[in-house]
Amino acid sequence: MHQRFLLLAIGALFGWSHANVLLAQRTPLFRIEEISRNSGRIIPVVDSGLAIVDINSKLRISLHREAIRSKAMDVAGKGQLDRALRDRVRRIERILREQERLVGYIRQTIETPQQQPDSLLLLLRQTMRDIGNDTLLRASYNQYSREYTERLRADPTLREREDRFLYILGRYNESLDSLRGELRTLEKAARVRFSLRAFRKDPSGGTRLHIENFDQFEQGQFYEVENWTLMISPEQLQQMQNLRGLAATLNQGTDKALQDFRDKLFQMLPALSCLEQFPTELRLASETIPLEVRSILDRSWNDVRQQLNTLRDELQTLSPATDAYDVKGRWSALRMHMDSLYQQTLGSLMALPQSNIHVRNLMQCVEQTRRDIDRIDRFIRSFPSQYLRRVYLASDELAAEVLRFELDQIPEVGILELTYTGRREPGDELLIQALLVPEEEASTAPSRHYTIIEERSAVMIQAGAHAIPRVGLLMGNPYTLQQPEAARFRFSPSAALLVKFGSRRSHFYNRFLAPGIGIVTASPDFSLDGIPEFAAGIATTLFRDIASAGWCWNFGLNQPFYFIGINLPFNLPGMPVGTAQ
């Protein structure tokens, strides 16, 4: 019997200790600190039970965001959201890795030491074959290639307007562009609005109080400030951070590919080398060239040289990833201009004697320049610069969108100024609640669908030194005055001004003891002649000023007396000292 009792006692003790450990490990959602208005001293407010705060203080409420997020997941349930997030993460990761592989193939092509446009164009065609054979990209590639074939059957002229390779890359672009919308949908499903509210409770009811950073009070109405958290676990948060790393890597790789493309174009431009010899040949052939034709050729050469120099400057200064620079459009305009100059220049040169070697050199330069520009134009039109630019922008936006899953829009602190909360009395209670409101209910005002996830109560007292006037009835004993034994205590009205101090630790002290000390005046008639005397002295009170005792001096009889008394349940008229501000 004794052994069974001992085992039960040990089990109860262990369970109680374990419960205390769990309670101690629970992180509070918010912490309250009292800031003294006079001294600025910061006093922590207890997290459990009924706290005690000064009625004239300022409260600073510090939020614990991770604890709020964890609590929101516990309250709202995370099974369905976990599945949705897991499926989306897998899809996003697959698409990002596809894009990373595509950009890798394009970079491999552009980083080859080969500089001739036709050779690079051939390498791009081989890249399309490599993409079709890649195990990661094969399924999507075949689907997009079949789509292009079907469109080509319906419209045979499609090949002239849209290249198969660029069409397939454009379809990959669309899958990347869709991720941002999916992430926003997922974020909206995971979002829950967080609210912090405060109320003052008194015998007449309750009044809502303003908390800075969490609500606005205008024209007698409270308006919530939009604050929210995301119901996402630490493991899921780590997955989102990994996705952001993938997006950042893709962004950097795409930027490098565009930079290499710009550098490769810059290296191709000197291939138009015969243009450098054009002025010399024109001068040497001037004996057989009429002045009018020479002016046309000279003006055409200057025009082409100026456009090429402008193109070189733009390639050097502009960022191909971020600046609104259309290389394909600029080069297409240059090619159209060159076609016009070619027809005009060739017609002028054909009218000249072909026996002049310098004239033949000029004609060869014009032909060679046109062929070079055509080759570069074919390469630019086939190179997926627009695809890379869209990948660069989409990956940058995607990284920023994923970052939103790591940031809760919850202020670090809320401020509650008790001084500006209206009329209040010592003993009024303060209630602070942390609430969760689902995102779909967040637009309704006021929302009735909310969950209280934590609340804290405190009673307001006058903690500092403060003075209170009291009126009462005392029974004085003039112990030095000769008096009949039967009249040992004589009644007298009194008025006192008491200095009191509140306690931030003991409710028993504030509610039951509440001692005070101060000065007291009375008007006894110890001489029994019907004329009141004046007396003053020191008084102490106890039990919320109900009972009092002290010592006075009767100035009328020039005699001392001690007294005991009771105070009446009302104050003296006039301005009380040290009350709620």
Secondary structure, DSSP 8 states (H G I E B T S, - for coil): -HHHHHHHHHHHHHHHHHHHHHHHH---SEEEEEE-TTT--EEE--SSSEEEEETT-EEEEEE-HHHHHHHHHHHH--HHHHHHHHHHHHHHHHHHHHHHHHHHHHHHHHTSS---HHHHHHHHHHHHHHHHH-TTTHHHHHHHHHHHHHHHHH-TTHHHHS-HHHHHHHHHHHHHHHHHHHHHHHHHHHEEEEEEEEEEEETTEEEEE--BTTEEEETTEEEE---EEE---HHHHHHHHHHHHHHHHHHHHHHHHHHHHHHHHHHHGGG-THHHHHHHHHHHTTTTS-HHHHHHHHHHHHHHHHHHHHHHHHHHHS-TTTS---HHHHHHHHHHHHHHHHHHHHHHHHTS-TT-HHHHHHHHHHHHHHHHHHHHHHHHHHS-HHHHHHHHHHHHHHHHHHHGGG--B--SEEEEEGGGS-S--TT-EEEEEEEEEEGGGTTSSS----EEEEEEEEEEE--S-EEEEEEEEEEEE-TTS---GGGSSEEEEEEEEEEE---SS-HHIIIII--EEEEEEE---TT-SS----EEEEEEEETTTTEEEEEEEETTTTEEEEEEEEE-SS--SS--BS---
